[in-house]
């Protein structure tokens, strides 16, 4: 499907997977609104990407999230694609993990993700079309020791995506969850590599690998929906 001239909102686009998706969409001629917390870096990305504006802010702030979506819709005169990508990670056993860090992660990975999905679906219903991409994880389908809290947030994203797919059948709205394994991003770089938390993989996925899978889902004709795409490094044993 030709994406040129379509409009997309990408959250968590400052770096990593979100940025790679935004860059891929820009190359396809998509008009972009990108969001993230690091205002200067986000603005620099918007400056170099064609047909792109940046609206920085904290995605867990309900007022910001609502304003972000409204401004994106207004700027683009409607959205065709929403990439629900903002995320955080917290690791550690139940005895050692900081509960406040866990709660902050849940607010981003679950509360904010659900809020953006709610806004997207409401908008898409009015247009009788649209594609919501939720960034999940292989840990939304499996659990590893010492990363149960993060896995729990991604299980929530999986549940939301599947429920939306069922509820929205016949409306023209498509729902896709991308489920990457280990990816070489700032998110994973910040995690202490300890036994049971990160798999020992010589060559992780790149953000661009994940972006290609998203573009594949978006490239399907309107009658085709790809609900889930799991991609793993060749040597990752889940």
C-alpha positions as CSV (number, residue, x, y, z in Angstrom):
1,X,0.0,0.0,0.0
2,X,1.3,3.4,-0.9
3,X,1.9,5.4,2.3
4,X,2.9,8.7,0.6
5,X,0.8,11.5,2.0
6,X,-0.5,9.5,5.0
7,X,-0.1,11.0,8.4
8,X,1.3,9.3,11.5
9,X,1.9,10.0,15.2
10,X,4.9,8.2,16.7
11,X,5.5,8.3,20.5
12,X,8.8,7.5,22.1
13,X,10.5,8.8,19.0
14,X,13.6,10.4,20.6
15,X,15.8,7.3,20.0
16,X,15.8,3.6,19.4
17,X,12.8,1.8,17.9
18,X,10.6,4.9,17.8
19,X,13.1,6.9,15.9
20,X,13.8,4.2,13.4
21,X,10.1,3.8,12.7
22,X,9.8,7.6,12.3
23,X,12.7,7.6,9.8
24,X,11.2,4.7,7.8
25,X,7.9,6.5,7.7
26,X,9.5,9.7,6.5
27,X,11.3,7.9,3.7
28,X,7.9,6.5,2.6
29,X,6.6,10.1,2.3
30,X,4.4,10.0,5.5
31,X,3.7,13.3,7.3
32,X,4.9,12.9,10.9
33,X,4.3,14.1,14.4
34,X,6.9,12.8,16.8
35,X,6.8,12.9,20.6
36,X,9.3,12.2,23.4
37,X,10.8,13.7,26.6
38,X,14.1,15.1,25.3
39,X,12.9,18.3,23.7
40,X,16.2,19.4,22.0
41,X,17.0,16.0,20.5
42,X,13.4,15.6,19.4
43,X,13.5,19.0,17.7
44,X,16.7,18.1,15.9
45,X,15.1,14.9,14.5
46,X,12.1,16.9,13.4
47,X,14.3,19.4,11.6
48,X,16.1,16.8,9.5
49,X,13.0,14.6,8.8
50,X,10.8,15.9,6.0
51,X,7.2,16.9,6.8
52,X,7.8,16.4,10.5
53,X,7.0,18.3,13.7
54,X,8.0,17.6,17.3
55,X,5.7,17.9,20.3
56,X,7.9,17.1,23.3
57,X,6.5,16.2,26.8
58,X,5.9,13.6,29.4
59,X,3.6,10.9,28.0
60,X,2.3,10.0,31.5
61,X,0.9,13.5,31.9
62,X,-2.8,13.1,30.8
63,X,-3.1,16.7,29.8
64,X,0.0,16.5,27.6
65,X,-1.1,13.2,26.0
66,X,-4.6,14.6,25.2
67,X,-3.0,17.9,23.8
68,X,-0.4,15.9,21.8
69,X,-3.1,13.9,20.1
70,X,-5.4,16.9,19.4
71,X,-2.5,18.9,18.0
72,X,-1.3,16.0,15.8
73,X,-4.8,15.5,14.4
74,X,-5.2,19.3,13.8
75,X,-1.7,19.6,12.2
76,X,-2.2,16.7,9.8
77,X,-5.9,17.1,9.3
78,X,-6.4,13.6,10.6
79,X,-4.2,10.6,11.4
80,X,-3.9,7.4,9.5
81,X,-1.3,5.7,11.7
82,X,-0.5,5.8,15.4
83,X,2.6,4.1,16.6
84,X,2.2,3.6,20.4
85,X,5.9,3.1,21.2
86,X,6.9,5.0,24.4
87,X,8.3,2.7,27.0
88,X,10.5,2.2,30.0
89,X,12.1,-0.9,31.7
90,X,12.8,-1.9,35.2
91,X,14.5,-5.1,36.3
92,X,15.3,-6.9,39.5
93,X,14.0,-9.6,41.7
94,X,11.0,-8.9,44.0
95,X,13.5,-8.5,46.9
96,X,15.7,-5.9,45.2
97,X,13.6,-3.9,42.7
98,X,12.6,-0.4,43.6
99,X,8.8,-0.3,43.7
100,X,8.6,3.4,42.8
101,X,10.7,2.7,39.6
102,X,8.2,-0.1,38.8
103,X,5.2,2.1,39.3
104,X,6.8,4.8,37.0
105,X,7.4,2.1,34.4
106,X,3.8,0.9,34.6
107,X,2.5,4.4,34.1
108,X,4.4,4.7,30.8
109,X,4.0,1.1,29.5
110,X,0.4,0.5,30.5
111,X,-1.4,3.7,31.5
112,X,0.1,5.9,28.8
113,X,-0.1,3.2,26.2
114,X,-3.8,2.6,27.0
115,X,-4.5,6.3,26.9
116,X,-2.9,6.8,23.4
117,X,-4.7,3.7,22.2
118,X,-8.0,5.0,23.5
119,X,-7.5,8.4,21.7
120,X,-6.4,6.6,18.5
121,X,-9.4,4.3,18.4
122,X,-11.9,7.1,19.0
123,X,-10.3,9.1,16.2
124,X,-10.1,6.2,13.8
125,X,-13.8,5.3,14.5
126,X,-14.8,8.7,13.2
127,X,-12.8,8.1,10.0
128,X,-13.8,4.4,9.6
129,X,-10.1,3.6,9.1
130,X,-6.7,3.7,10.7
131,X,-3.8,1.5,11.9
132,X,-2.7,1.3,15.5
133,X,0.8,-0.1,16.0
134,X,1.5,-1.1,19.6
135,X,5.1,-1.9,20.6
136,X,5.1,-5.0,22.7
137,X,7.9,-7.5,23.4
138,X,8.6,-11.1,23.3
139,X,8.3,-10.7,27.1
140,X,4.6,-10.0,26.5
141,X,4.4,-13.7,25.6
142,X,7.0,-15.2,28.0
143,X,8.4,-14.4,31.4
144,X,12.0,-14.4,32.6
145,X,13.2,-14.3,36.2
146,X,14.0,-10.8,37.5
147,X,12.1,-9.0,34.8
148,X,8.5,-10.0,35.7
149,X,7.3,-6.4,36.2
150,X,8.4,-5.4,32.8
151,X,6.9,-8.6,31.3
152,X,3.7,-7.8,33.1
153,X,3.4,-4.5,31.4
154,X,4.0,-6.0,28.0
155,X,1.4,-8.8,28.7
156,X,-1.0,-5.9,29.3
157,X,-0.2,-4.4,25.9
158,X,-0.8,-7.8,24.3
159,X,-4.2,-8.1,26.0
160,X,-5.2,-4.6,25.0
161,X,-4.2,-5.2,21.4
162,X,-6.1,-8.5,21.1
163,X,-9.2,-7.1,22.7
164,X,-9.1,-4.1,20.4
165,X,-8.7,-6.4,17.4
166,X,-11.8,-8.3,18.4
167,X,-13.9,-5.3,19.3
168,X,-13.0,-3.4,16.1
169,X,-13.5,-6.2,13.5
170,X,-15.5,-4.8,10.7
171,X,-14.8,-1.2,11.4
172,X,-11.9,-0.7,8.9
173,X,-9.4,-0.2,11.8
174,X,-6.3,-2.4,12.0
175,X,-4.4,-3.3,15.1
176,X,-0.8,-4.7,15.1
177,X,1.5,-5.5,17.9
178,X,5.2,-5.9,17.2
179,X,7.0,-8.2,19.6
180,X,10.8,-7.8,19.4
181,X,13.4,-9.8,21.3
182,X,16.6,-8.3,22.4
183,X,17.2,-5.0,20.6
184,X,20.3,-2.8,20.6
185,X,18.8,0.4,22.1
186,X,19.3,2.8,25.0
187,X,16.5,1.0,26.8
188,X,18.4,-2.2,27.0
189,X,21.8,-0.6,27.3
190,X,20.7,0.8,30.7
191,X,19.9,-2.6,32.1
192,X,22.5,-4.4,34.1
193,X,23.2,-7.6,32.2
194,X,22.8,-10.2,34.9
195,X,21.8,-13.8,34.9
196,X,18.2,-14.4,34.0
197,X,17.5,-10.8,32.9
198,X,19.0,-10.5,29.4
199,X,19.8,-13.4,27.1
200,X,23.4,-13.8,25.9
201,X,23.0,-12.8,22.3
202,X,26.1,-12.0,20.2
203,X,24.1,-9.9,17.7
204,X,20.9,-8.3,19.0
205,X,18.3,-6.9,16.7
206,X,18.7,-3.3,15.6
207,X,15.9,-0.7,15.8
208,X,15.9,-0.7,12.0
209,X,15.1,-4.4,12.0
210,X,12.0,-3.6,14.1
211,X,11.1,-0.7,11.9
212,X,11.1,-2.9,8.8
213,X,8.6,-5.3,10.4
214,X,6.3,-2.3,11.2
215,X,6.6,-1.1,7.6
216,X,5.7,-4.6,6.4
217,X,2.5,-4.5,8.5
218,X,1.6,-1.0,7.2
219,X,2.3,-2.0,3.6
220,X,-0.5,-4.6,3.5
221,X,-3.7,-3.8,1.5
222,X,-6.6,-2.5,3.5
223,X,-8.4,-5.9,3.8
224,X,-5.3,-7.5,5.4
225,X,-4.4,-7.1,9.1
226,X,-1.3,-8.6,10.7
227,X,-2.2,-8.8,14.4
228,X,1.2,-9.8,15.7
229,X,4.8,-9.8,14.5
230,X,7.4,-11.5,16.7
231,X,11.0,-11.1,15.6
232,X,14.1,-12.4,17.5
233,X,17.8,-12.3,17.0
234,X,18.8,-15.5,15.2
235,X,20.5,-16.9,18.3
236,X,18.0,-15.8,21.0
237,X,16.4,-18.7,22.8
238,X,13.3,-17.1,24.4
